[in-house]
């Protein structure tokens, strides 16, 4: 099948590469000429485990192409996926201007019946707006569909190749037959392809992310209550997770969620509720709780140092919003770093993949360490923000020797408090008595 991916960002690049891996001819279309030049040379601009190998094979075997020209990418396509940014507006609603602008450009170049698919996370009703925009410029037959992505950064390739489910919001059989055939290679183990209307598909994505964000914030609030009552959140989590109605996923307390999806999508869901006169009070509370959680360790850090961080050096392990990605959007680590800088602390930071992105905003403000042990050199405290595997079992004797003082603030509860205290560290976790 001939596929065009409009927008070569995170979602577009993963989707296009995986479609090419299953034998389709894929063209990635982007207006960023420098980015397209890099992609055409085989350079992947994002870090995502497993993507490089598939991308290189797609380029090498001629199934993956890139262009800046709508004239080249649109006329022969069987399916055209819109993978464009939908940034939040001032009121929190998702801005669809890039999606609708692309729809206009596509319509002017359609030569055959194609399926135009919204892959971006878009507000409810966007498929109808896309259809109306195309009808302004094209009188022939076409289909519009919604196919939301459910990719987790760090496991996006695996999620695409082996999805839990595929959601297709369609209004006609041509779109259903085209897209279900396209996804059949990915669901051979029995994952369902769900047919629904476009509005339901659009809302499914927001509802899923809103629920997961709420689950995280709920557990973080339980952790706060644990600290006040002397309960241990890890034991509470175990007791909850064994209930089949609740499950174990997204019950780990920490310093809040970040990234490109949960913060933006929860705000957009609240905005959609306002638009249709439905108060999304639960999701709104989850977002408010998350903003509080990002700074939850600051009072403890200040208390440990008797209220003043002037002259203190804090080592920060982890800058990306989660492990296995270089994405720093809405990262809790950056919120804490800015709070620490405001208190006159010196920051030595290390992240396996995210430092180049942080340099764009914090060059000259913090020290970027060569590795985890370099980060703790001369530090008065270690702050763990992102649970990369390499941070899980460090040589604590080496860490202790390198540090000037010995406090550990564990923002992801990956360390055993009793062991660190035995090694001579002051330990502070989330939801620990």
C-alpha positions, 0 to 999 in steps of 0.5 A: 500500500502507498502511504503518506505520513504528513509530519515526521515528528515522534508519532509520524516517524514511528508510524511511518517506519513501522508501516514500511517494515510491514512492506508498505511504500511510505513517504514522509512529508514535512515542511522542515527542509533541514529535518527532511534532509537528515531523514533522507540521509538515514539520520533519526532525530529522536531517541526511541529504542528499536527505531534506528534499525527499522528506519535504516532497513526501510531506507536501505530497501527503498520503502521509506522516502522523505520529501517537502513536496505535497505534489510528490507525496499526495497524488498516488497515496492510498492512505494519508496520515496526519501526524501533526502537532496540536499544541495547547492554546491559552485555554488548554484546548488543542490547536488544530490549525496545522491539521486543517492547513495540511488538509487544505494542501492535501485536498488541492492535490488529490487525484484518486480516492484516498483515506485521510486519517487523523493520527494526531491527538485531536479534539472531538469533532476534528474529523468533521472539520477535516472533511469540510476543509477537503470538500472546499477544494476537492469534489471527488470521492475520499474518506476521512478517518480517525486512528488515534495512537496509543504509543508509550515513549520508550516502547513506541516501536513495540507498541506499534508492532504489537498493539493492545488494540487498534481503534479506527473511527470511520464513516464508510466501508472504503476507509474501514477496508483500507485501514483494517487491511493495513493493520492486519499484519500487526494484530495476528496474535489476536488484538482487536481492530475496533470499528467506531465513529470518528468522534468516539475514536477521538474521545477514546484517546483522550479518555484513555490518557485522562484515566491513566493520568488520574490513576497516577495522581490518585496514587500520588495523593495516597502517598502524601497521606501515607507520609502524614499517617506513618503508612508505607505507600509501597505496602498500600500499593501492593495491597491495591494492585492485587485487586483485579479490578485495579491492576498494578499498572500506573500505581507507582508513586513519584514526582508526577507525570510529564511528557507530550501526552498526559499534561496536554491531553488532560487539559484538552479533555477539560477544555472539551468538557467546557465546550460541551457543558460537561464539567470534567472535575476528576480529570481537572483535579488529577492535573492540579494534583500533578502540578503539586506533586512535581515540587513535593520534594522541595520542602524536604530538601529545604528542611534537610538543609535547615532552610538554606541551599546557598552553597549546596550542590545537588546532583540530579540523576535523570532529566527526561520525563521518563526512562528510555526517551530524550523527551523533556517536555513537562519533565518534573526534573526541570521543575525541581531544578528551577526551584533549586536554582531559585534557592541558590543551589548548584546543580550537577545533572546527568541523563543518558539521553536527555541532556542535549535537549536540556542544554537548549534552556539551561546551558550555563545554569547547571553543570552537565556531568559526563556520567552518573558518578561525575554528577555526584562529585562534591555533591551534598545530596543526590536527587533521583528524578528519572528511573533509568535502569543504570541508576537502579543499582549504582556502586553506593560506596563509590557514590558516598566517597564522591559526595561531600554530604550524604542525602538521597532524595528518591523521586521514584522510590527505586531504592531500599530505604533501610539499605541506604541508611545502613550505608550512611545516607539520609534517605527520603522517598515518596509516601514513606514513613 
